[in-house]
Amino acid sequence: MPDTDTLGRDTALVRDGFVNKIKAVARRIPFSEDAVAAWFCTRDPATPFKVRATLIGALAYFIMPIDMVPDVVLGLGFTDDAAVLLAALKVVGGSISEAHRTRARRWLKSIDVT
């Protein structure tokens, strides 16, 4: 479980950067719906703290400009992001409801992605 400072920093990072990042890459990554559903789950007041903290950590890693495999590396750039999100989903994915997934699909269809 992350400490309070790390969770606060990651929460701010996700709050401030997730929408722009997903808009920029949604068409290039196969896990965009999972990422957006996880994002909606973190914003749901009914989501337990441990679930929210786990998903925020995974989404923060997705947003961070510096990670293990830079996102600009063709074909490999998002594999580490996908692995981190998949690991988080294995642990807490049951908390992402069909309502979160439906909302994610609708939101992705409604935004202007590049």
C-alpha positions, 0 to 999 in steps of 0.5 A: 500500500502506498504511503499518503504522500505517494498516493496524494501525488499519484492522485493529483497526477491522474486527476490532472493528466489522465484525460489528455494522455488517453485522448492522445493514445486511445487509438494506439493502445488495445487497453484504452477501455480498461484504463478508462473504466479503471479511471471511472472506478477511481472516481466512484465514491463507492469504490473501496480505498484499497481498490482506488489506491491500486488503480490510481497507482497503475494509472499514474504509471501510465501517465508518467512521462518516464517509465521502463519502456518509453511510450515512443518506442514503436511496438513496445512503448505501451507494453509496460503500461499494459502490464502494470494495468493488467496486474492491477486489474487482476488484483482489483478488477472485480471492483470495476463494474459493468457501469464503469465499463459502459461509461468508459465505452460511451466516453471513448466514443464521445471524445476527440481522440488523436 
